Amino acid sequence: MKAVGFDFGETLIYYQGTPLSWKSLYPEALTFMARGCNYRATSACVDKASSISILEEYNTRLYPRITEVSSDVIIGKILESWGLSTAQHLGSATEHFFTFFQQQVAIYDDVLPVLEILKDRGLKTGILTDVPYGMKKEFVERDLSSVGILSHYLDVLLTSVDVGHRKPDPIGYIHLARKLGVKLDEMIYIGNEKKDIEGANAAGMHSALIARDGELHEWGQQHSIKSLHEIIQLI
């Protein structure tokens, strides 16, 4: 192997107290976003069906999609439903919406030691991640920095917004290998969901399912691991 690719959420990091589907936190997040826009919204206004339905429409845990949508579109629709100018409020609204969910980001204990070993061995490393609600890359970079995954550990970061498609579409994996300068069959991709494995397999990469909860599924992966430390034996 010449390179290792990773999923991000629930593979390298996790958000403490935040469910995989953010639906239950919509009212709080929308209220936080409204305050960031200096919008004196009542709870009835923030909770109104139009705002919630917009977020539900783009919640990929509820409605999976392959073609990615920018956060500018999603947040813009919410602002319009509140009667606010997107030109004036889009930046602040986006910042407050996503930082609401990033307040308790944490890293798994095995991540930094394994990344250190991979770099010492001369392997290239990259992340391909599907982002929620078309989140901008800068928020992913902020998470990386906050947990200590600095640039010297990581050669490439790609999001679904960058490539325009979400997993399991193989295009993101193809872009990842190309940017890392390796052939598809010269790298392994590690993720925790079915779509991670299906996409890697479709692209022609080696695939590894990480089951941090100990529950191993059979999704066609070539390798199954419970800790990133196990990947060292596979490369």
Biotite code that builds the C-alpha atoms (Angstrom):
import biotite.structure as struc

atoms = struc.array([
    struc.Atom([0.000, 0.000, 0.000], chain_id="A", res_id=1, res_name="MET", atom_name="CA", element="C"),
    struc.Atom([1.114, 3.533, -0.760], chain_id="A", res_id=2, res_name="LYS", atom_name="CA", element="C"),
    struc.Atom([-1.767, 5.475, 0.768], chain_id="A", res_id=3, res_name="ALA", atom_name="CA", element="C"),
    struc.Atom([-4.571, 5.277, 3.299], chain_id="A", res_id=4, res_name="VAL", atom_name="CA", element="C"),
    struc.Atom([-7.890, 7.069, 2.954], chain_id="A", res_id=5, res_name="GLY", atom_name="CA", element="C"),
    struc.Atom([-10.291, 7.757, 5.781], chain_id="A", res_id=6, res_name="PHE", atom_name="CA", element="C"),
    struc.Atom([-13.871, 8.692, 6.355], chain_id="A", res_id=7, res_name="ASP", atom_name="CA", element="C"),
    struc.Atom([-14.128, 11.465, 8.958], chain_id="A", res_id=8, res_name="PHE", atom_name="CA", element="C"),
    struc.Atom([-17.130, 11.362, 11.292], chain_id="A", res_id=9, res_name="GLY", atom_name="CA", element="C"),
    struc.Atom([-17.389, 8.243, 13.486], chain_id="A", res_id=10, res_name="GLU", atom_name="CA", element="C"),
    struc.Atom([-14.104, 7.035, 11.977], chain_id="A", res_id=11, res_name="THR", atom_name="CA", element="C"),
    struc.Atom([-11.627, 9.687, 13.150], chain_id="A", res_id=12, res_name="LEU", atom_name="CA", element="C"),
    struc.Atom([-13.794, 12.058, 15.184], chain_id="A", res_id=13, res_name="ILE", atom_name="CA", element="C"),
    struc.Atom([-17.233, 12.238, 16.764], chain_id="A", res_id=14, res_name="TYR", atom_name="CA", element="C"),
    struc.Atom([-19.505, 14.893, 18.217], chain_id="A", res_id=15, res_name="TYR", atom_name="CA", element="C"),
    struc.Atom([-20.291, 14.255, 21.865], chain_id="A", res_id=16, res_name="GLN", atom_name="CA", element="C"),
    struc.Atom([-24.013, 14.354, 22.572], chain_id="A", res_id=17, res_name="GLY", atom_name="CA", element="C"),
    struc.Atom([-24.919, 14.809, 18.912], chain_id="A", res_id=18, res_name="THR", atom_name="CA", element="C"),
    struc.Atom([-26.909, 12.054, 17.142], chain_id="A", res_id=19, res_name="PRO", atom_name="CA", element="C"),
    struc.Atom([-26.010, 10.986, 13.608], chain_id="A", res_id=20, res_name="LEU", atom_name="CA", element="C"),
    struc.Atom([-29.252, 12.518, 12.398], chain_id="A", res_id=21, res_name="SER", atom_name="CA", element="C"),
    struc.Atom([-29.462, 16.110, 13.607], chain_id="A", res_id=22, res_name="TRP", atom_name="CA", element="C"),
    struc.Atom([-33.257, 16.219, 13.361], chain_id="A", res_id=23, res_name="LYS", atom_name="CA", element="C"),
    struc.Atom([-33.901, 16.270, 17.122], chain_id="A", res_id=24, res_name="SER", atom_name="CA", element="C"),
    struc.Atom([-31.635, 19.323, 17.455], chain_id="A", res_id=25, res_name="LEU", atom_name="CA", element="C"),
    struc.Atom([-33.199, 21.408, 14.673], chain_id="A", res_id=26, res_name="TYR", atom_name="CA", element="C"),
    struc.Atom([-35.111, 23.816, 16.979], chain_id="A", res_id=27, res_name="PRO", atom_name="CA", element="C"),
    struc.Atom([-32.025, 24.608, 19.077], chain_id="A", res_id=28, res_name="GLU", atom_name="CA", element="C"),
    struc.Atom([-29.789, 24.976, 16.028], chain_id="A", res_id=29, res_name="ALA", atom_name="CA", element="C"),
    struc.Atom([-32.263, 27.238, 14.254], chain_id="A", res_id=30, res_name="LEU", atom_name="CA", element="C"),
    struc.Atom([-32.657, 29.409, 17.345], chain_id="A", res_id=31, res_name="THR", atom_name="CA", element="C"),
    struc.Atom([-28.864, 29.710, 17.619], chain_id="A", res_id=32, res_name="PHE", atom_name="CA", element="C"),
    struc.Atom([-28.675, 30.598, 13.933], chain_id="A", res_id=33, res_name="MET", atom_name="CA", element="C"),
    struc.Atom([-31.417, 33.212, 14.276], chain_id="A", res_id=34, res_name="ALA", atom_name="CA", element="C"),
    struc.Atom([-29.592, 34.883, 17.147], chain_id="A", res_id=35, res_name="ARG", atom_name="CA", element="C"),
    struc.Atom([-26.456, 35.002, 15.025], chain_id="A", res_id=36, res_name="GLY", atom_name="CA", element="C"),
    struc.Atom([-28.417, 36.996, 12.474], chain_id="A", res_id=37, res_name="CYS", atom_name="CA", element="C"),
    struc.Atom([-29.782, 39.326, 15.176], chain_id="A", res_id=38, res_name="ASN", atom_name="CA", element="C"),
    struc.Atom([-33.180, 37.986, 14.232], chain_id="A", res_id=39, res_name="TYR", atom_name="CA", element="C"),
    struc.Atom([-35.645, 38.204, 17.089], chain_id="A", res_id=40, res_name="ARG", atom_name="CA", element="C"),
    struc.Atom([-37.464, 35.048, 16.207], chain_id="A", res_id=41, res_name="ALA", atom_name="CA", element="C"),
    struc.Atom([-40.060, 33.591, 18.482], chain_id="A", res_id=42, res_name="THR", atom_name="CA", element="C"),
    struc.Atom([-39.901, 29.863, 19.091], chain_id="A", res_id=43, res_name="SER", atom_name="CA", element="C"),
    struc.Atom([-43.019, 29.493, 16.989], chain_id="A", res_id=44, res_name="ALA", atom_name="CA", element="C"),
    struc.Atom([-41.274, 31.196, 14.075], chain_id="A", res_id=45, res_name="CYS", atom_name="CA", element="C"),
    struc.Atom([-38.073, 29.194, 14.344], chain_id="A", res_id=46, res_name="VAL", atom_name="CA", element="C"),
    struc.Atom([-39.944, 25.937, 14.809], chain_id="A", res_id=47, res_name="ASP", atom_name="CA", element="C"),
    struc.Atom([-42.411, 26.616, 12.032], chain_id="A", res_id=48, res_name="LYS", atom_name="CA", element="C"),
    struc.Atom([-42.905, 23.887, 9.513], chain_id="A", res_id=49, res_name="ALA", atom_name="CA", element="C"),
    struc.Atom([-41.130, 25.655, 6.651], chain_id="A", res_id=50, res_name="SER", atom_name="CA", element="C"),
    struc.Atom([-37.754, 25.850, 8.447], chain_id="A", res_id=51, res_name="SER", atom_name="CA", element="C"),
    struc.Atom([-37.911, 22.292, 9.747], chain_id="A", res_id=52, res_name="ILE", atom_name="CA", element="C"),
    struc.Atom([-39.063, 20.872, 6.423], chain_id="A", res_id=53, res_name="SER", atom_name="CA", element="C"),
    struc.Atom([-36.154, 22.502, 4.587], chain_id="A", res_id=54, res_name="ILE", atom_name="CA", element="C"),
    struc.Atom([-33.640, 20.816, 6.890], chain_id="A", res_id=55, res_name="LEU", atom_name="CA", element="C"),
    struc.Atom([-35.500, 17.516, 6.685], chain_id="A", res_id=56, res_name="GLU", atom_name="CA", element="C"),
    struc.Atom([-35.461, 17.691, 2.894], chain_id="A", res_id=57, res_name="GLU", atom_name="CA", element="C"),
    struc.Atom([-31.656, 17.850, 2.906], chain_id="A", res_id=58, res_name="TYR", atom_name="CA", element="C"),
    struc.Atom([-31.105, 15.417, 5.790], chain_id="A", res_id=59, res_name="ASN", atom_name="CA", element="C"),
    struc.Atom([-29.329, 12.534, 4.080], chain_id="A", res_id=60, res_name="THR", atom_name="CA", element="C"),
    struc.Atom([-30.088, 10.244, 7.023], chain_id="A", res_id=61, res_name="ARG", atom_name="CA", element="C"),
    struc.Atom([-33.735, 10.633, 6.039], chain_id="A", res_id=62, res_name="LEU", atom_name="CA", element="C"),
    struc.Atom([-33.397, 11.152, 2.288], chain_id="A", res_id=63, res_name="TYR", atom_name="CA", element="C"),
    struc.Atom([-30.091, 9.883, 0.859], chain_id="A", res_id=64, res_name="PRO", atom_name="CA", element="C"),
    struc.Atom([-28.815, 11.659, -2.241], chain_id="A", res_id=65, res_name="ARG", atom_name="CA", element="C"),
    struc.Atom([-25.854, 11.267, -4.554], chain_id="A", res_id=66, res_name="ILE", atom_name="CA", element="C"),
    struc.Atom([-25.594, 14.768, -6.023], chain_id="A", res_id=67, res_name="THR", atom_name="CA", element="C"),
    struc.Atom([-24.338, 17.187, -3.374], chain_id="A", res_id=68, res_name="GLU", atom_name="CA", element="C"),
    struc.Atom([-25.984, 20.495, -2.534], chain_id="A", res_id=69, res_name="VAL", atom_name="CA", element="C"),
    struc.Atom([-24.144, 23.536, -1.188], chain_id="A", res_id=70, res_name="SER", atom_name="CA", element="C"),
    struc.Atom([-24.938, 24.922, 2.254], chain_id="A", res_id=71, res_name="SER", atom_name="CA", element="C"),
    struc.Atom([-25.509, 28.268, 0.528], chain_id="A", res_id=72, res_name="ASP", atom_name="CA", element="C"),
    struc.Atom([-28.624, 26.772, -1.050], chain_id="A", res_id=73, res_name="VAL", atom_name="CA", element="C"),
    struc.Atom([-29.929, 25.168, 2.140], chain_id="A", res_id=74, res_name="ILE", atom_name="CA", element="C"),
    struc.Atom([-29.230, 28.024, 4.551], chain_id="A", res_id=75, res_name="ILE", atom_name="CA", element="C"),
    struc.Atom([-30.395, 30.487, 1.915], chain_id="A", res_id=76, res_name="GLY", atom_name="CA", element="C"),
    struc.Atom([-33.790, 28.795, 1.734], chain_id="A", res_id=77, res_name="LYS", atom_name="CA", element="C"),
    struc.Atom([-34.183, 29.023, 5.503], chain_id="A", res_id=78, res_name="ILE", atom_name="CA", element="C"),
    struc.Atom([-33.302, 32.714, 5.513], chain_id="A", res_id=79, res_name="LEU", atom_name="CA", element="C"),
    struc.Atom([-35.815, 33.336, 2.754], chain_id="A", res_id=80, res_name="GLU", atom_name="CA", element="C"),
    struc.Atom([-38.490, 31.518, 4.764], chain_id="A", res_id=81, res_name="SER", atom_name="CA", element="C"),
    struc.Atom([-37.756, 33.950, 7.605], chain_id="A", res_id=82, res_name="TRP", atom_name="CA", element="C"),
    struc.Atom([-37.922, 36.937, 5.287], chain_id="A", res_id=83, res_name="GLY", atom_name="CA", element="C"),
    struc.Atom([-34.228, 37.737, 5.739], chain_id="A", res_id=84, res_name="LEU", atom_name="CA", element="C"),
    struc.Atom([-31.759, 38.833, 3.066], chain_id="A", res_id=85, res_name="SER", atom_name="CA", element="C"),
    struc.Atom([-29.332, 36.098, 2.041], chain_id="A", res_id=86, res_name="THR", atom_name="CA", element="C"),
    struc.Atom([-26.854, 38.725, 0.868], chain_id="A", res_id=87, res_name="ALA", atom_name="CA", element="C"),
    struc.Atom([-26.790, 40.238, 4.344], chain_id="A", res_id=88, res_name="GLN", atom_name="CA", element="C"),
    struc.Atom([-27.122, 37.197, 6.594], chain_id="A", res_id=89, res_name="HIS", atom_name="CA", element="C"),
    struc.Atom([-25.832, 34.104, 4.769], chain_id="A", res_id=90, res_name="LEU", atom_name="CA", element="C"),
    struc.Atom([-22.315, 34.200, 6.233], chain_id="A", res_id=91, res_name="GLY", atom_name="CA", element="C"),
    struc.Atom([-23.393, 34.642, 9.839], chain_id="A", res_id=92, res_name="SER", atom_name="CA", element="C"),
    struc.Atom([-26.248, 32.151, 9.534], chain_id="A", res_id=93, res_name="ALA", atom_name="CA", element="C"),
    struc.Atom([-23.942, 29.489, 8.094], chain_id="A", res_id=94, res_name="THR", atom_name="CA", element="C"),
    struc.Atom([-21.327, 30.079, 10.781], chain_id="A", res_id=95, res_name="GLU", atom_name="CA", element="C"),
    struc.Atom([-23.825, 29.791, 13.627], chain_id="A", res_id=96, res_name="HIS", atom_name="CA", element="C"),
    struc.Atom([-25.701, 26.794, 12.232], chain_id="A", res_id=97, res_name="PHE", atom_name="CA", element="C"),
    struc.Atom([-22.637, 24.595, 11.838], chain_id="A", res_id=98, res_name="PHE", atom_name="CA", element="C"),
    struc.Atom([-20.726, 25.751, 14.903], chain_id="A", res_id=99, res_name="THR", atom_name="CA", element="C"),
    struc.Atom([-23.768, 24.805, 16.979], chain_id="A", res_id=100, res_name="PHE", atom_name="CA", element="C"),
    struc.Atom([-23.078, 21.161, 16.132], chain_id="A", res_id=101, res_name="PHE", atom_name="CA", element="C"),
    struc.Atom([-19.293, 21.439, 16.406], chain_id="A", res_id=102, res_name="GLN", atom_name="CA", element="C"),
    struc.Atom([-19.201, 22.556, 20.017], chain_id="A", res_id=103, res_name="GLN", atom_name="CA", element="C"),
    struc.Atom([-18.299, 19.120, 21.386], chain_id="A", res_id=104, res_name="GLN", atom_name="CA", element="C"),
    struc.Atom([-16.003, 17.548, 18.788], chain_id="A", res_id=105, res_name="VAL", atom_name="CA", element="C"),
    struc.Atom([-13.746, 14.755, 20.072], chain_id="A", res_id=106, res_name="ALA", atom_name="CA", element="C"),
    struc.Atom([-11.123, 12.446, 18.581], chain_id="A", res_id=107, res_name="ILE", atom_name="CA", element="C"),
    struc.Atom([-10.756, 8.701, 19.066], chain_id="A", res_id=108, res_name="TYR", atom_name="CA", element="C"),
    struc.Atom([-7.695, 7.709, 21.093], chain_id="A", res_id=109, res_name="ASP", atom_name="CA", element="C"),
    struc.Atom([-6.127, 5.605, 18.340], chain_id="A", res_id=110, res_name="ASP", atom_name="CA", element="C"),
    struc.Atom([-6.174, 8.266, 15.611], chain_id="A", res_id=111, res_name="VAL", atom_name="CA", element="C"),
    struc.Atom([-3.078, 10.379, 16.246], chain_id="A", res_id=112, res_name="LEU", atom_name="CA", element="C"),
    struc.Atom([-0.776, 7.434, 17.115], chain_id="A", res_id=113, res_name="PRO", atom_name="CA", element="C"),
    struc.Atom([-1.777, 5.607, 13.931], chain_id="A", res_id=114, res_name="VAL", atom_name="CA", element="C"),
    struc.Atom([-1.429, 8.707, 11.749], chain_id="A", res_id=115, res_name="LEU", atom_name="CA", element="C"),
    struc.Atom([2.046, 9.186, 13.202], chain_id="A", res_id=116, res_name="GLU", atom_name="CA", element="C"),
    struc.Atom([3.014, 5.620, 12.285], chain_id="A", res_id=117, res_name="ILE", atom_name="CA", element="C"),
    struc.Atom([1.657, 6.004, 8.761], chain_id="A", res_id=118, res_name="LEU", atom_name="CA", element="C"),
    struc.Atom([3.644, 9.171, 8.180], chain_id="A", res_id=119, res_name="LYS", atom_name="CA", element="C"),
    struc.Atom([6.791, 7.597, 9.635], chain_id="A", res_id=120, res_name="ASP", atom_name="CA", element="C"),
    struc.Atom([6.411, 4.764, 7.128], chain_id="A", res_id=121, res_name="ARG", atom_name="CA", element="C"),
    struc.Atom([6.066, 7.205, 4.261], chain_id="A", res_id=122, res_name="GLY", atom_name="CA", element="C"),
    struc.Atom([2.439, 6.457, 3.437], chain_id="A", res_id=123, res_name="LEU", atom_name="CA", element="C"),
    struc.Atom([0.256, 9.232, 2.107], chain_id="A", res_id=124, res_name="LYS", atom_name="CA", element="C"),
    struc.Atom([-2.995, 9.935, 3.914], chain_id="A", res_id=125, res_name="THR", atom_name="CA", element="C"),
    struc.Atom([-6.241, 11.561, 2.892], chain_id="A", res_id=126, res_name="GLY", atom_name="CA", element="C"),
    struc.Atom([-9.808, 12.124, 3.987], chain_id="A", res_id=127, res_name="ILE", atom_name="CA", element="C"),
    struc.Atom([-12.904, 11.800, 1.827], chain_id="A", res_id=128, res_name="LEU", atom_name="CA", element="C"),
    struc.Atom([-15.984, 12.795, 3.779], chain_id="A", res_id=129, res_name="THR", atom_name="CA", element="C"),
    struc.Atom([-19.640, 13.400, 3.084], chain_id="A", res_id=130, res_name="ASP", atom_name="CA", element="C"),
    struc.Atom([-20.541, 16.641, 4.833], chain_id="A", res_id=131, res_name="VAL", atom_name="CA", element="C"),
    struc.Atom([-23.937, 17.377, 6.409], chain_id="A", res_id=132, res_name="PRO", atom_name="CA", element="C"),
    struc.Atom([-26.127, 19.960, 4.722], chain_id="A", res_id=133, res_name="TYR", atom_name="CA", element="C"),
    struc.Atom([-23.429, 20.897, 2.219], chain_id="A", res_id=134, res_name="GLY", atom_name="CA", element="C"),
    struc.Atom([-21.117, 22.151, 4.977], chain_id="A", res_id=135, res_name="MET", atom_name="CA", element="C"),
    struc.Atom([-18.155, 24.174, 3.736], chain_id="A", res_id=136, res_name="LYS", atom_name="CA", element="C"),
    struc.Atom([-14.663, 22.679, 3.942], chain_id="A", res_id=137, res_name="LYS", atom_name="CA", element="C"),
    struc.Atom([-13.491, 25.349, 6.383], chain_id="A", res_id=138, res_name="GLU", atom_name="CA", element="C"),
    struc.Atom([-15.650, 23.785, 9.105], chain_id="A", res_id=139, res_name="PHE", atom_name="CA", element="C"),
    struc.Atom([-14.075, 20.364, 8.534], chain_id="A", res_id=140, res_name="VAL", atom_name="CA", element="C"),
    struc.Atom([-10.639, 21.993, 8.661], chain_id="A", res_id=141, res_name="GLU", atom_name="CA", element="C"),
    struc.Atom([-11.619, 23.651, 11.920], chain_id="A", res_id=142, res_name="ARG", atom_name="CA", element="C"),
    struc.Atom([-12.577, 20.275, 13.395], chain_id="A", res_id=143, res_name="ASP", atom_name="CA", element="C"),
    struc.Atom([-9.296, 18.765, 12.225], chain_id="A", res_id=144, res_name="LEU", atom_name="CA", element="C"),
    struc.Atom([-7.299, 21.525, 13.839], chain_id="A", res_id=145, res_name="SER", atom_name="CA", element="C"),
    struc.Atom([-9.257, 21.416, 17.095], chain_id="A", res_id=146, res_name="SER", atom_name="CA", element="C"),
    struc.Atom([-8.497, 17.723, 17.651], chain_id="A", res_id=147, res_name="VAL", atom_name="CA", element="C"),
    struc.Atom([-4.845, 17.953, 16.625], chain_id="A", res_id=148, res_name="GLY", atom_name="CA", element="C"),
    struc.Atom([-4.979, 16.410, 13.149], chain_id="A", res_id=149, res_name="ILE", atom_name="CA", element="C"),
    struc.Atom([-2.667, 19.018, 11.721], chain_id="A", res_id=150, res_name="LEU", atom_name="CA", element="C"),
    struc.Atom([-1.608, 19.424, 8.121], chain_id="A", res_id=151, res_name="SER", atom_name="CA", element="C"),
    struc.Atom([1.602, 17.419, 8.533], chain_id="A", res_id=152, res_name="HIS", atom_name="CA", element="C"),
    struc.Atom([-0.526, 14.341, 9.271], chain_id="A", res_id=153, res_name="TYR", atom_name="CA", element="C"),
    struc.Atom([-2.792, 14.801, 6.278], chain_id="A", res_id=154, res_name="LEU", atom_name="CA", element="C"),
    struc.Atom([-1.936, 15.135, 2.591], chain_id="A", res_id=155, res_name="ASP", atom_name="CA", element="C"),
    struc.Atom([-5.413, 15.602, 1.111], chain_id="A", res_id=156, res_name="VAL", atom_name="CA", element="C"),
    struc.Atom([-8.848, 16.605, 2.368], chain_id="A", res_id=157, res_name="LEU", atom_name="CA", element="C"),
    struc.Atom([-11.831, 16.190, 0.065], chain_id="A", res_id=158, res_name="LEU", atom_name="CA", element="C"),
    struc.Atom([-15.481, 16.743, 0.885], chain_id="A", res_id=159, res_name="THR", atom_name="CA", element="C"),
    struc.Atom([-18.609, 15.798, -1.005], chain_id="A", res_id=160, res_name="SER", atom_name="CA", element="C"),
    struc.Atom([-19.007, 19.488, -1.874], chain_id="A", res_id=161, res_name="VAL", atom_name="CA", element="C"),
    struc.Atom([-15.550, 19.480, -3.486], chain_id="A", res_id=162, res_name="ASP", atom_name="CA", element="C"),
    struc.Atom([-16.381, 16.547, -5.758], chain_id="A", res_id=163, res_name="VAL", atom_name="CA", element="C"),
    struc.Atom([-20.087, 17.301, -6.219], chain_id="A", res_id=164, res_name="GLY", atom_name="CA", element="C"),
    struc.Atom([-21.194, 13.800, -5.284], chain_id="A", res_id=165, res_name="HIS", atom_name="CA", element="C"),
    struc.Atom([-21.740, 11.807, -2.119], chain_id="A", res_id=166, res_name="ARG", atom_name="CA", element="C"),
    struc.Atom([-20.775, 8.240, -1.354], chain_id="A", res_id=167, res_name="LYS", atom_name="CA", element="C"),
    struc.Atom([-21.148, 5.566, -2.573], chain_id="A", res_id=168, res_name="PRO", atom_name="CA", element="C"),
    struc.Atom([-20.530, 7.292, -5.907], chain_id="A", res_id=169, res_name="ASP", atom_name="CA", element="C"),
    struc.Atom([-16.941, 6.290, -6.770], chain_id="A", res_id=170, res_name="PRO", atom_name="CA", element="C"),
    struc.Atom([-15.977, 9.692, -8.186], chain_id="A", res_id=171, res_name="ILE", atom_name="CA", element="C"),
    struc.Atom([-14.797, 11.010, -4.815], chain_id="A", res_id=172, res_name="GLY", atom_name="CA", element="C"),
    struc.Atom([-12.510, 8.026, -4.304], chain_id="A", res_id=173, res_name="TYR", atom_name="CA", element="C"),
    struc.Atom([-11.085, 8.467, -7.781], chain_id="A", res_id=174, res_name="ILE", atom_name="CA", element="C"),
    struc.Atom([-10.356, 12.132, -7.045], chain_id="A", res_id=175, res_name="HIS", atom_name="CA", element="C"),
    struc.Atom([-8.769, 11.184, -3.715], chain_id="A", res_id=176, res_name="LEU", atom_name="CA", element="C"),
    struc.Atom([-6.361, 8.690, -5.282], chain_id="A", res_id=177, res_name="ALA", atom_name="CA", element="C"),
    struc.Atom([-5.495, 11.127, -8.050], chain_id="A", res_id=178, res_name="ARG", atom_name="CA", element="C"),
    struc.Atom([-4.682, 13.916, -5.597], chain_id="A", res_id=179, res_name="LYS", atom_name="CA", element="C"),
    struc.Atom([-2.600, 11.531, -3.492], chain_id="A", res_id=180, res_name="LEU", atom_name="CA", element="C"),
    struc.Atom([-0.704, 10.507, -6.621], chain_id="A", res_id=181, res_name="GLY", atom_name="CA", element="C"),
    struc.Atom([-1.395, 6.787, -6.309], chain_id="A", res_id=182, res_name="VAL", atom_name="CA", element="C"),
    struc.Atom([-3.321, 4.179, -8.250], chain_id="A", res_id=183, res_name="LYS", atom_name="CA", element="C"),
    struc.Atom([-6.687, 3.119, -6.887], chain_id="A", res_id=184, res_name="LEU", atom_name="CA", element="C"),
    struc.Atom([-5.469, -0.368, -6.051], chain_id="A", res_id=185, res_name="ASP", atom_name="CA", element="C"),
    struc.Atom([-2.467, 1.067, -4.200], chain_id="A", res_id=186, res_name="GLU", atom_name="CA", element="C"),
    struc.Atom([-4.545, 2.454, -1.354], chain_id="A", res_id=187, res_name="MET", atom_name="CA", element="C"),
    struc.Atom([-7.013, 1.334, 1.279], chain_id="A", res_id=188, res_name="ILE", atom_name="CA", element="C"),
    struc.Atom([-10.057, 3.274, 2.442], chain_id="A", res_id=189, res_name="TYR", atom_name="CA", element="C"),
    struc.Atom([-11.396, 2.997, 5.987], chain_id="A", res_id=190, res_name="ILE", atom_name="CA", element="C"),
    struc.Atom([-14.941, 3.918, 6.970], chain_id="A", res_id=191, res_name="GLY", atom_name="CA", element="C"),
    struc.Atom([-17.728, 2.938, 9.308], chain_id="A", res_id=192, res_name="ASN", atom_name="CA", element="C"),
    struc.Atom([-20.755, 2.876, 7.008], chain_id="A", res_id=193, res_name="GLU", atom_name="CA", element="C"),
    struc.Atom([-22.042, 0.728, 4.180], chain_id="A", res_id=194, res_name="LYS", atom_name="CA", element="C"),
    struc.Atom([-21.685, 3.566, 1.671], chain_id="A", res_id=195, res_name="LYS", atom_name="CA", element="C"),
    struc.Atom([-17.978, 3.932, 2.578], chain_id="A", res_id=196, res_name="ASP", atom_name="CA", element="C"),
    struc.Atom([-17.337, 0.327, 1.661], chain_id="A", res_id=197, res_name="ILE", atom_name="CA", element="C"),
    struc.Atom([-19.505, 0.254, -1.446], chain_id="A", res_id=198, res_name="GLU", atom_name="CA", element="C"),
    struc.Atom([-17.851, 3.370, -2.827], chain_id="A", res_id=199, res_name="GLY", atom_name="CA", element="C"),
    struc.Atom([-14.325, 2.121, -2.211], chain_id="A", res_id=200, res_name="ALA", atom_name="CA", element="C"),
    struc.Atom([-15.113, -1.225, -3.803], chain_id="A", res_id=201, res_name="ASN", atom_name="CA", element="C"),
    struc.Atom([-16.767, 0.410, -6.811], chain_id="A", res_id=202, res_name="ALA", atom_name="CA", element="C"),
    struc.Atom([-13.715, 2.608, -7.345], chain_id="A", res_id=203, res_name="ALA", atom_name="CA", element="C"),
    struc.Atom([-11.299, -0.315, -7.138], chain_id="A", res_id=204, res_name="GLY", atom_name="CA", element="C"),
    struc.Atom([-9.730, 0.523, -3.783], chain_id="A", res_id=205, res_name="MET", atom_name="CA", element="C"),
    struc.Atom([-9.075, -1.852, -0.937], chain_id="A", res_id=206, res_name="HIS", atom_name="CA", element="C"),
    struc.Atom([-11.748, -1.398, 1.724], chain_id="A", res_id=207, res_name="SER", atom_name="CA", element="C"),
    struc.Atom([-11.826, -1.741, 5.498], chain_id="A", res_id=208, res_name="ALA", atom_name="CA", element="C"),
    struc.Atom([-14.843, -1.409, 7.765], chain_id="A", res_id=209, res_name="LEU", atom_name="CA", element="C"),
    struc.Atom([-14.107, -0.003, 11.198], chain_id="A", res_id=210, res_name="ILE", atom_name="CA", element="C"),
    struc.Atom([-16.655, -1.077, 13.805], chain_id="A", res_id=211, res_name="ALA", atom_name="CA", element="C"),
    struc.Atom([-15.836, 0.928, 16.891], chain_id="A", res_id=212, res_name="ARG", atom_name="CA", element="C"),
    struc.Atom([-18.931, -0.377, 18.639], chain_id="A", res_id=213, res_name="ASP", atom_name="CA", element="C"),
    struc.Atom([-17.813, -3.956, 18.012], chain_id="A", res_id=214, res_name="GLY", atom_name="CA", element="C"),
    struc.Atom([-20.755, -4.714, 15.721], chain_id="A", res_id=215, res_name="GLU", atom_name="CA", element="C"),
    struc.Atom([-19.311, -6.018, 12.458], chain_id="A", res_id=216, res_name="LEU", atom_name="CA", element="C"),
    struc.Atom([-21.490, -5.971, 9.354], chain_id="A", res_id=217, res_name="HIS", atom_name="CA", element="C"),
    struc.Atom([-20.871, -7.762, 6.086], chain_id="A", res_id=218, res_name="GLU", atom_name="CA", element="C"),
    struc.Atom([-21.006, -5.057, 3.446], chain_id="A", res_id=219, res_name="TRP", atom_name="CA", element="C"),
    struc.Atom([-18.466, -6.519, 1.053], chain_id="A", res_id=220, res_name="GLY", atom_name="CA", element="C"),
    struc.Atom([-15.420, -5.079, 2.801], chain_id="A", res_id=221, res_name="GLN", atom_name="CA", element="C"),
    struc.Atom([-12.091, -6.817, 2.330], chain_id="A", res_id=222, res_name="GLN", atom_name="CA", element="C"),
    struc.Atom([-11.093, -6.170, 5.928], chain_id="A", res_id=223, res_name="HIS", atom_name="CA", element="C"),
    struc.Atom([-12.928, -5.615, 9.210], chain_id="A", res_id=224, res_name="SER", atom_name="CA", element="C"),
    struc.Atom([-11.308, -3.867, 12.163], chain_id="A", res_id=225, res_name="ILE", atom_name="CA", element="C"),
    struc.Atom([-12.372, -2.565, 15.562], chain_id="A", res_id=226, res_name="LYS", atom_name="CA", element="C"),
    struc.Atom([-9.461, -0.165, 16.044], chain_id="A", res_id=227, res_name="SER", atom_name="CA", element="C"),
    struc.Atom([-7.259, 1.821, 13.693], chain_id="A", res_id=228, res_name="LEU", atom_name="CA", element="C"),
    struc.Atom([-4.247, 0.080, 15.229], chain_id="A", res_id=229, res_name="HIS", atom_name="CA", element="C"),
    struc.Atom([-5.278, -3.036, 13.283], chain_id="A", res_id=230, res_name="GLU", atom_name="CA", element="C"),
    struc.Atom([-4.771, -1.251, 9.977], chain_id="A", res_id=231, res_name="ILE", atom_name="CA", element="C"),
    struc.Atom([-1.012, -1.239, 10.535], chain_id="A", res_id=232, res_name="ILE", atom_name="CA", element="C"),
    struc.Atom([-0.998, -4.996, 10.014], chain_id="A", res_id=233, res_name="GLN", atom_name="CA", element="C"),
    struc.Atom([-2.797, -4.632, 6.682], chain_id="A", res_id=234, res_name="LEU", atom_name="CA", element="C"),
    struc.Atom([-0.356, -2.286, 4.970], chain_id="A", res_id=235, res_name="ILE", atom_name="CA", element="C"),
])
